[in-house]
Amino acid sequence: MPLKITPASFLIFIVLSFLYKTVWLWLSRITQKLPWKIIKQLIMKPGLVLLINKLLKN
């Protein structure tokens, strides 16, 4: 099934790419403000790792 490029699908593509860029910028700004040292300590704690493993297995 070949993808037909209609004005509507092109417009949707532009909107989606715009949204993607905006969300990406927003996420990068948030991640820069996050206290990475604290997050790393939380990730390194074995309790959290076990909790994540349990959640993934369920």
N, CA, C and O atoms as a Tripos MOL2 file, in Angstrom:
@<TRIPOS>MOLECULE
protein
  232   231    58     0     0
PROTEIN
NO_CHARGES

@<TRIPOS>ATOM
      1 N           0.8450   -1.2000    0.0000 N.3       1 MET1
      2 CA          0.0000    0.0000    0.0000 C.3       1 MET1
      3 C           0.8830    1.2540    0.0000 C.2       1 MET1
      4 O           1.4830    1.5940    1.0190 O.2       1 MET1
      5 N           0.9570    1.9290   -1.1350 N.am      2 PRO2
      6 CA          1.8000    3.1290   -1.1950 C.3       2 PRO2
      7 C           1.1870    4.2930   -0.4270 C.2       2 PRO2
      8 O          -0.0300    4.4820   -0.4240 O.2       2 PRO2
      9 N           2.0410    5.0610    0.2180 N.am      3 LEU3
     10 CA          1.5710    6.1950    1.0100 C.3       3 LEU3
     11 C           1.3560    7.3880    0.0860 C.2       3 LEU3
     12 O           2.2920    7.8780   -0.5440 O.2       3 LEU3
     13 N           0.1080    7.8460    0.0160 N.am      4 LYS4
     14 CA         -0.2090    9.0030   -0.8170 C.3       4 LYS4
     15 C           0.0340   10.2730   -0.0160 C.2       4 LYS4
     16 O          -0.4350   10.4050    1.1140 O.2       4 LYS4
     17 N           0.7710   11.2050   -0.6120 N.am      5 ILE5
     18 CA          1.0360   12.4740    0.0620 C.3       5 ILE5
     19 C          -0.0340   13.4730   -0.3420 C.2       5 ILE5
     20 O           0.0350   14.0940   -1.4020 O.2       5 ILE5
     21 N          -1.0160   13.6100    0.5220 N.am      6 THR6
     22 CA         -2.0800   14.5840    0.3150 C.3       6 THR6
     23 C          -1.7580   15.8200    1.1470 C.2       6 THR6
     24 O          -0.9630   15.7290    2.0820 O.2       6 THR6
     25 N          -2.3430   16.9600    0.8400 N.am      7 PRO7
     26 CA         -2.0980   18.1550    1.6640 C.3       7 PRO7
     27 C          -2.3940   17.9180    3.1430 C.2       7 PRO7
     28 O          -1.7010   18.4430    4.0150 O.2       7 PRO7
     29 N          -3.4350   17.1210    3.4200 N.am      8 ALA8
     30 CA         -3.8120   16.8400    4.8080 C.3       8 ALA8
     31 C          -2.7290   16.0530    5.5330 C.2       8 ALA8
     32 O          -2.3520   16.3920    6.6550 O.2       8 ALA8
     33 N          -2.2270   14.9930    4.8840 N.am      9 SER9
     34 CA         -1.1980   14.1670    5.5280 C.3       9 SER9
     35 C           0.1020   14.9590    5.6920 C.2       9 SER9
     36 O           0.8340   14.7660    6.6620 O.2       9 SER9
     37 N           0.3790   15.8420    4.7430 N.am     10 PHE10
     38 CA          1.5700   16.6850    4.8330 C.3      10 PHE10
     39 C           1.4590   17.6330    6.0140 C.2      10 PHE10
     40 O           2.4240   17.8520    6.7470 O.2      10 PHE10
     41 N           0.2680   18.1940    6.1870 N.am     11 LEU11
     42 CA         -0.0030   19.1050    7.2990 C.3      11 LEU11
     43 C           0.1410   18.3730    8.6370 C.2      11 LEU11
     44 O           0.7300   18.8990    9.5820 O.2      11 LEU11
     45 N          -0.4000   17.1600    8.7030 N.am     12 ILE12
     46 CA         -0.2920   16.3380    9.9090 C.3      12 ILE12
     47 C           1.1760   16.0690   10.2290 C.2      12 ILE12
     48 O           1.5920   16.1280   11.3860 O.2      12 ILE12
     49 N           1.9570   15.7720    9.1840 N.am     13 PHE13
     50 CA          3.3770   15.5110    9.3610 C.3      13 PHE13
     51 C           4.0880   16.7280    9.9400 C.2      13 PHE13
     52 O           4.9070   16.5920   10.8480 O.2      13 PHE13
     53 N           3.7800   17.9220    9.4190 N.am     14 ILE14
     54 CA          4.3970   19.1610    9.9080 C.3      14 ILE14
     55 C           4.0370   19.3920   11.3740 C.2      14 ILE14
     56 O           4.8930   19.7310   12.1910 O.2      14 ILE14
     57 N           2.7410   19.2000   11.6960 N.am     15 VAL15
     58 CA          2.2760   19.3950   13.0740 C.3      15 VAL15
     59 C           2.9730   18.4210   14.0190 C.2      15 VAL15
     60 O           3.4280   18.8080   15.0950 O.2      15 VAL15
     61 N           3.0530   17.1450   13.6070 N.am     16 LEU16
     62 CA          3.6910   16.1270   14.4430 C.3      16 LEU16
     63 C           5.1620   16.4250   14.6680 C.2      16 LEU16
     64 O           5.6540   16.2970   15.7890 O.2      16 LEU16
     65 N           5.8770   16.8240   13.6120 N.am     17 SER17
     66 CA          7.3000   17.1210   13.7490 C.3      17 SER17
     67 C           7.5000   18.3430   14.6450 C.2      17 SER17
     68 O           8.4490   18.3920   15.4290 O.2      17 SER17
     69 N           6.6040   19.3320   14.5300 N.am     18 PHE18
     70 CA          6.6650   20.5170   15.3840 C.3      18 PHE18
     71 C           6.4570   20.1450   16.8440 C.2      18 PHE18
     72 O           7.1930   20.5870   17.7260 O.2      18 PHE18
     73 N           5.4310   19.3160   17.0820 N.am     19 LEU19
     74 CA          5.1370   18.8510   18.4360 C.3      19 LEU19
     75 C           6.3130   18.0750   19.0150 C.2      19 LEU19
     76 O           6.6830   18.2460   20.1770 O.2      19 LEU19
     77 N           6.8950   17.2140   18.1710 N.am     20 TYR20
     78 CA          8.0350   16.4100   18.6020 C.3      20 TYR20
     79 C           9.1940   17.2940   19.0270 C.2      20 TYR20
     80 O           9.8110   17.0640   20.0670 O.2      20 TYR20
     81 N           9.4900   18.3130   18.2130 N.am     21 LYS21
     82 CA         10.5930   19.2320   18.5380 C.3      21 LYS21
     83 C          10.3170   19.9890   19.8190 C.2      21 LYS21
     84 O          11.2050   20.1550   20.6550 O.2      21 LYS21
     85 N           9.0660   20.4550   19.9750 N.am     22 THR22
     86 CA          8.6960   21.2200   21.1690 C.3      22 THR22
     87 C           8.8300   20.3670   22.4180 C.2      22 THR22
     88 O           9.3980   20.7970   23.4220 O.2      22 THR22
     89 N           8.2990   19.1460   22.3450 N.am     23 VAL23
     90 CA          8.3680   18.2270   23.4890 C.3      23 VAL23
     91 C           9.8230   17.9010   23.8090 C.2      23 VAL23
     92 O          10.2160   17.8540   24.9750 O.2      23 VAL23
     93 N          10.6210   17.6750   22.7620 N.am     24 TRP24
     94 CA         12.0420   17.3560   22.9530 C.3      24 TRP24
     95 C          12.7660   18.4900   23.6510 C.2      24 TRP24
     96 O          13.5460   18.2520   24.5740 O.2      24 TRP24
     97 N          12.5170   19.7360   23.2180 N.am     25 LEU25
     98 CA         13.1400   20.9050   23.8440 C.3      25 LEU25
     99 C          12.6990   21.0280   25.2970 C.2      25 LEU25
    100 O          13.5090   21.2970   26.1840 O.2      25 LEU25
    101 N          11.4080   20.8300   25.5290 N.am     26 TRP26
    102 CA         10.8210   20.9270   26.8610 C.3      26 TRP26
    103 C          11.4480   19.8930   27.7880 C.2      26 TRP26
    104 O          11.8180   20.2010   28.9210 O.2      26 TRP26
    105 N          11.5640   18.6500   27.2880 N.am     27 LEU27
    106 CA         12.1640   17.5730   28.0790 C.3      27 LEU27
    107 C          13.6240   17.8610   28.3880 C.2      27 LEU27
    108 O          14.0780   17.6270   29.5080 O.2      27 LEU27
    109 N          14.3690   18.3680   27.4000 N.am     28 SER28
    110 CA         15.7860   18.6510   27.6250 C.3      28 SER28
    111 C          15.9580   19.7640   28.6570 C.2      28 SER28
    112 O          16.8880   19.7340   29.4630 O.2      28 SER28
    113 N          15.0510   20.7500   28.6270 N.am     29 ARG29
    114 CA         15.1120   21.8190   29.6370 C.3      29 ARG29
    115 C          14.8580   21.2750   31.0300 C.2      29 ARG29
    116 O          15.5480   21.6310   31.9850 O.2      29 ARG29
    117 N          13.8510   20.4010   31.1350 N.am     30 ILE30
    118 CA         13.5160   19.8030   32.4340 C.3      30 ILE30
    119 C          14.6740   18.9520   32.9390 C.2      30 ILE30
    120 O          15.0620   19.0420   34.1030 O.2      30 ILE30
    121 N          15.2270   18.1190   32.0450 N.am     31 THR31
    122 CA         16.2980   17.2170   32.4640 C.3      31 THR31
    123 C          17.5460   17.9770   32.8740 C.2      31 THR31
    124 O          18.3150   17.4970   33.7080 O.2      31 THR31
    125 N          17.7620   19.1630   32.2990 N.am     32 GLN32
    126 CA         18.9090   19.9680   32.7120 C.3      32 GLN32
    127 C          18.7270   20.5080   34.1210 C.2      32 GLN32
    128 O          19.6990   20.6750   34.8580 O.2      32 GLN32
    129 N          17.4730   20.7820   34.4980 N.am     33 LYS33
    130 CA         17.1860   21.3360   35.8200 C.3      33 LYS33
    131 C          17.1300   20.2700   36.9100 C.2      33 LYS33
    132 O          17.1900   20.5890   38.0980 O.2      33 LYS33
    133 N          17.0140   19.0050   36.5080 N.am     34 LEU34
    134 CA         16.8990   17.9370   37.4970 C.3      34 LEU34
    135 C          18.1970   17.7540   38.2860 C.2      34 LEU34
    136 O          19.2900   17.8930   37.7370 O.2      34 LEU34
    137 N          18.0690   17.4400   39.5800 N.am     35 PRO35
    138 CA         19.2580   17.1610   40.3990 C.3      35 PRO35
    139 C          19.7870   15.7630   40.1100 C.2      35 PRO35
    140 O          19.3730   14.7930   40.7460 O.2      35 PRO35
    141 N          20.7090   15.6610   39.1440 N.am     36 TRP36
    142 CA         21.1670   14.3530   38.6770 C.3      36 TRP36
    143 C          21.8650   13.5400   39.7460 C.2      36 TRP36
    144 O          21.7700   12.3120   39.7510 O.2      36 TRP36
    145 N          22.5730   14.2120   40.6620 N.am     37 LYS37
    146 CA         23.2750   13.4700   41.7230 C.3      37 LYS37
    147 C          22.2850   12.6970   42.5810 C.2      37 LYS37
    148 O          22.5070   11.5310   42.9060 O.2      37 LYS37
    149 N          21.1930   13.3540   42.9430 N.am     38 ILE38
    150 CA         20.1670   12.7140   43.7740 C.3      38 ILE38
    151 C          19.5220   11.5650   43.0100 C.2      38 ILE38
    152 O          19.2890   10.4920   43.5670 O.2      38 ILE38
    153 N          19.2350   11.7970   41.7320 N.am     39 ILE39
    154 CA         18.6070   10.7610   40.9050 C.3      39 ILE39
    155 C          19.5180    9.5530   40.7730 C.2      39 ILE39
    156 O          19.0630    8.4120   40.8580 O.2      39 ILE39
    157 N          20.8140    9.8070   40.5630 N.am     40 LYS40
    158 CA         21.7670    8.6980   40.4440 C.3      40 LYS40
    159 C          21.8330    7.9020   41.7410 C.2      40 LYS40
    160 O          21.9040    6.6730   41.7210 O.2      40 LYS40
    161 N          21.8090    8.6140   42.8760 N.am     41 GLN41
    162 CA         21.8310    7.9250   44.1680 C.3      41 GLN41
    163 C          20.5940    7.0570   44.3270 C.2      41 GLN41
    164 O          20.6750    5.9320   44.8200 O.2      41 GLN41
    165 N          19.4350    7.5890   43.9010 N.am     42 LEU42
    166 CA         18.1920    6.8210   43.9790 C.3      42 LEU42
    167 C          18.2450    5.5940   43.0880 C.2      42 LEU42
    168 O          17.7960    4.5130   43.4680 O.2      42 LEU42
    169 N          18.8090    5.7770   41.8790 N.am     43 ILE43
    170 CA         18.9000    4.6560   40.9420 C.3      43 ILE43
    171 C          19.8640    3.5970   41.4740 C.2      43 ILE43
    172 O          19.6300    2.3990   41.3180 O.2      43 ILE43
    173 N          20.9580    4.0540   42.1100 N.am     44 MET44
    174 CA         21.9720    3.1220   42.6040 C.3      44 MET44
    175 C          21.4900    2.3350   43.8160 C.2      44 MET44
    176 O          22.0470    1.2840   44.1310 O.2      44 MET44
    177 N          20.4580    2.8330   44.5030 N.am     45 LYS45
    178 CA         19.9570    2.1140   45.6720 C.3      45 LYS45
    179 C          19.3630    0.7870   45.2240 C.2      45 LYS45
    180 O          18.5410    0.7620   44.3080 O.2      45 LYS45
    181 N          19.7630   -0.3200   45.8510 N.am     46 PRO46
    182 CA         19.2850   -1.6330   45.4110 C.3      46 PRO46
    183 C          17.7800   -1.8040   45.5670 C.2      46 PRO46
    184 O          17.1630   -2.5480   44.8050 O.2      46 PRO46
    185 N          17.1840   -1.1300   46.5400 N.am     47 GLY47
    186 CA         15.7390   -1.2480   46.7520 C.3      47 GLY47
    187 C          14.9520   -0.7950   45.5390 C.2      47 GLY47
    188 O          13.9850   -1.4360   45.1280 O.2      47 GLY47
    189 N          15.3870    0.3280   44.9700 N.am     48 LEU48
    190 CA         14.6950    0.8650   43.8030 C.3      48 LEU48
    191 C          14.8580   -0.0530   42.5990 C.2      48 LEU48
    192 O          13.9240   -0.2510   41.8230 O.2      48 LEU48
    193 N          16.0530   -0.6060   42.4570 N.am     49 VAL49
    194 CA         16.3190   -1.5320   41.3470 C.3      49 VAL49
    195 C          15.4080   -2.7480   41.4520 C.2      49 VAL49
    196 O          14.8340   -3.1910   40.4570 O.2      49 VAL49
    197 N          15.2780   -3.2840   42.6650 N.am     50 LEU50
    198 CA         14.4060   -4.4340   42.8870 C.3      50 LEU50
    199 C          12.9470   -4.0840   42.5970 C.2      50 LEU50
    200 O          12.2050   -4.8760   42.0170 O.2      50 LEU50
    201 N          12.5510   -2.8710   43.0160 N.am     51 LEU51
    202 CA         11.1850   -2.4130   42.7830 C.3      51 LEU51
    203 C          10.9010   -2.3220   41.2900 C.2      51 LEU51
    204 O           9.8470   -2.7560   40.8230 O.2      51 LEU51
    205 N          11.8520   -1.7540   40.5390 N.am     52 ILE52
    206 CA         11.6940   -1.6280   39.0830 C.3      52 ILE52
    207 C          11.6190   -3.0070   38.4440 C.2      52 ILE52
    208 O          10.8000   -3.2390   37.5540 O.2      52 ILE52
    209 N          12.4680   -3.9190   38.8960 N.am     53 ASN53
    210 CA         12.4430   -5.2840   38.3660 C.3      53 ASN53
    211 C          11.0980   -5.9500   38.6140 C.2      53 ASN53
    212 O          10.5620   -6.6290   37.7380 O.2      53 ASN53
    213 N          10.5500   -5.7530   39.8240 N.am     54 LYS54
    214 CA          9.2370   -6.3220   40.1470 C.3      54 LYS54
    215 C           8.1630   -5.7530   39.2380 C.2      54 LYS54
    216 O           7.3050   -6.4810   38.7390 O.2      54 LYS54
    217 N           8.2200   -4.4220   39.0240 N.am     55 LEU55
    218 CA          7.2250   -3.7750   38.1730 C.3      55 LEU55
    219 C           7.3290   -4.2640   36.7370 C.2      55 LEU55
    220 O           6.3110   -4.4460   36.0680 O.2      55 LEU55
    221 N           8.5570   -4.4800   36.2530 N.am     56 LEU56
    222 CA          8.7590   -4.9430   34.8900 C.3      56 LEU56
    223 C           8.2840   -6.3830   34.7080 C.2      56 LEU56
    224 O           7.7750   -6.7480   33.6490 O.2      56 LEU56
    225 N           8.4570   -7.2000   35.7570 N.am     57 LYS57
    226 CA          8.0610   -8.6130   35.6600 C.3      57 LYS57
    227 C           6.5520   -8.7860   35.6920 C.2      57 LYS57
    228 O           6.0290   -9.7280   35.0950 O.2      57 LYS57
    229 N           5.8310   -7.8830   36.3870 N.am     58 ASN58
    230 CA          4.3650   -7.9990   36.4890 C.3      58 ASN58
    231 C           3.6750   -7.7290   35.1600 C.2      58 ASN58
    232 O           2.4480   -7.7870   35.0780 O.2      58 ASN58
@<TRIPOS>BOND
     1     1     2 1
     2     2     3 1
     3     3     4 2
     4     3     5 am
     5     5     6 1
     6     6     7 1
     7     7     8 2
     8     7     9 am
     9     9    10 1
    10    10    11 1
    11    11    12 2
    12    11    13 am
    13    13    14 1
    14    14    15 1
    15    15    16 2
    16    15    17 am
    17    17    18 1
    18    18    19 1
    19    19    20 2
    20    19    21 am
    21    21    22 1
    22    22    23 1
    23    23    24 2
    24    23    25 am
    25    25    26 1
    26    26    27 1
    27    27    28 2
    28    27    29 am
    29    29    30 1
    30    30    31 1
    31    31    32 2
    32    31    33 am
    33    33    34 1
    34    34    35 1
    35    35    36 2
    36    35    37 am
    37    37    38 1
    38    38    39 1
    39    39    40 2
    40    39    41 am
    41    41    42 1
    42    42    43 1
    43    43    44 2
    44    43    45 am
    45    45    46 1
    46    46    47 1
    47    47    48 2
    48    47    49 am
    49    49    50 1
    50    50    51 1
    51    51    52 2
    52    51    53 am
    53    53    54 1
    54    54    55 1
    55    55    56 2
    56    55    57 am
    57    57    58 1
    58    58    59 1
    59    59    60 2
    60    59    61 am
    61    61    62 1
    62    62    63 1
    63    63    64 2
    64    63    65 am
    65    65    66 1
    66    66    67 1
    67    67    68 2
    68    67    69 am
    69    69    70 1
    70    70    71 1
    71    71    72 2
    72    71    73 am
    73    73    74 1
    74    74    75 1
    75    75    76 2
    76    75    77 am
    77    77    78 1
    78    78    79 1
    79    79    80 2
    80    79    81 am
    81    81    82 1
    82    82    83 1
    83    83    84 2
    84    83    85 am
    85    85    86 1
    86    86    87 1
    87    87    88 2
    88    87    89 am
    89    89    90 1
    90    90    91 1
    91    91    92 2
    92    91    93 am
    93    93    94 1
    94    94    95 1
    95    95    96 2
    96    95    97 am
    97    97    98 1
    98    98    99 1
    99    99   100 2
   100    99   101 am
   101   101   102 1
   102   102   103 1
   103   103   104 2
   104   103   105 am
   105   105   106 1
   106   106   107 1
   107   107   108 2
   108   107   109 am
   109   109   110 1
   110   110   111 1
   111   111   112 2
   112   111   113 am
   113   113   114 1
   114   114   115 1
   115   115   116 2
   116   115   117 am
   117   117   118 1
   118   118   119 1
   119   119   120 2
   120   119   121 am
   121   121   122 1
   122   122   123 1
   123   123   124 2
   124   123   125 am
   125   125   126 1
   126   126   127 1
   127   127   128 2
   128   127   129 am
   129   129   130 1
   130   130   131 1
   131   131   132 2
   132   131   133 am
   133   133   134 1
   134   134   135 1
   135   135   136 2
   136   135   137 am
   137   137   138 1
   138   138   139 1
   139   139   140 2
   140   139   141 am
   141   141   142 1
   142   142   143 1
   143   143   144 2
   144   143   145 am
   145   145   146 1
   146   146   147 1
   147   147   148 2
   148   147   149 am
   149   149   150 1
   150   150   151 1
   151   151   152 2
   152   151   153 am
   153   153   154 1
   154   154   155 1
   155   155   156 2
   156   155   157 am
   157   157   158 1
   158   158   159 1
   159   159   160 2
   160   159   161 am
   161   161   162 1
   162   162   163 1
   163   163   164 2
   164   163   165 am
   165   165   166 1
   166   166   167 1
   167   167   168 2
   168   167   169 am
   169   169   170 1
   170   170   171 1
   171   171   172 2
   172   171   173 am
   173   173   174 1
   174   174   175 1
   175   175   176 2
   176   175   177 am
   177   177   178 1
   178   178   179 1
   179   179   180 2
   180   179   181 am
   181   181   182 1
   182   182   183 1
   183   183   184 2
   184   183   185 am
   185   185   186 1
   186   186   187 1
   187   187   188 2
   188   187   189 am
   189   189   190 1
   190   190   191 1
   191   191   192 2
   192   191   193 am
   193   193   194 1
   194   194   195 1
   195   195   196 2
   196   195   197 am
   197   197   198 1
   198   198   199 1
   199   199   200 2
   200   199   201 am
   201   201   202 1
   202   202   203 1
   203   203   204 2
   204   203   205 am
   205   205   206 1
   206   206   207 1
   207   207   208 2
   208   207   209 am
   209   209   210 1
   210   210   211 1
   211   211   212 2
   212   211   213 am
   213   213   214 1
   214   214   215 1
   215   215   216 2
   216   215   217 am
   217   217   218 1
   218   218   219 1
   219   219   220 2
   220   219   221 am
   221   221   222 1
   222   222   223 1
   223   223   224 2
   224   223   225 am
   225   225   226 1
   226   226   227 1
   227   227   228 2
   228   227   229 am
   229   229   230 1
   230   230   231 1
   231   231   232 2
@<TRIPOS>SUBSTRUCTURE
     1 MET1         2 RESIDUE 1 A MET
     2 PRO2         6 RESIDUE 1 A PRO
     3 LEU3        10 RESIDUE 1 A LEU
     4 LYS4        14 RESIDUE 1 A LYS
     5 ILE5        18 RESIDUE 1 A ILE
     6 THR6        22 RESIDUE 1 A THR
     7 PRO7        26 RESIDUE 1 A PRO
     8 ALA8        30 RESIDUE 1 A ALA
     9 SER9        34 RESIDUE 1 A SER
    10 PHE10       38 RESIDUE 1 A PHE
    11 LEU11       42 RESIDUE 1 A LEU
    12 ILE12       46 RESIDUE 1 A ILE
    13 PHE13       50 RESIDUE 1 A PHE
    14 ILE14       54 RESIDUE 1 A ILE
    15 VAL15       58 RESIDUE 1 A VAL
    16 LEU16       62 RESIDUE 1 A LEU
    17 SER17       66 RESIDUE 1 A SER
    18 PHE18       70 RESIDUE 1 A PHE
    19 LEU19       74 RESIDUE 1 A LEU
    20 TYR20       78 RESIDUE 1 A TYR
    21 LYS21       82 RESIDUE 1 A LYS
    22 THR22       86 RESIDUE 1 A THR
    23 VAL23       90 RESIDUE 1 A VAL
    24 TRP24       94 RESIDUE 1 A TRP
    25 LEU25       98 RESIDUE 1 A LEU
    26 TRP26      102 RESIDUE 1 A TRP
    27 LEU27      106 RESIDUE 1 A LEU
    28 SER28      110 RESIDUE 1 A SER
    29 ARG29      114 RESIDUE 1 A ARG
    30 ILE30      118 RESIDUE 1 A ILE
    31 THR31      122 RESIDUE 1 A THR
    32 GLN32      126 RESIDUE 1 A GLN
    33 LYS33      130 RESIDUE 1 A LYS
    34 LEU34      134 RESIDUE 1 A LEU
    35 PRO35      138 RESIDUE 1 A PRO
    36 TRP36      142 RESIDUE 1 A TRP
    37 LYS37      146 RESIDUE 1 A LYS
    38 ILE38      150 RESIDUE 1 A ILE
    39 ILE39      154 RESIDUE 1 A ILE
    40 LYS40      158 RESIDUE 1 A LYS
    41 GLN41      162 RESIDUE 1 A GLN
    42 LEU42      166 RESIDUE 1 A LEU
    43 ILE43      170 RESIDUE 1 A ILE
    44 MET44      174 RESIDUE 1 A MET
    45 LYS45      178 RESIDUE 1 A LYS
    46 PRO46      182 RESIDUE 1 A PRO
    47 GLY47      186 RESIDUE 1 A GLY
    48 LEU48      190 RESIDUE 1 A LEU
    49 VAL49      194 RESIDUE 1 A VAL
    50 LEU50      198 RESIDUE 1 A LEU
    51 LEU51      202 RESIDUE 1 A LEU
    52 ILE52      206 RESIDUE 1 A ILE
    53 ASN53      210 RESIDUE 1 A ASN
    54 LYS54      214 RESIDUE 1 A LYS
    55 LEU55      218 RESIDUE 1 A LEU
    56 LEU56      222 RESIDUE 1 A LEU
    57 LYS57      226 RESIDUE 1 A LYS
    58 ASN58      230 RESIDUE 1 A ASN
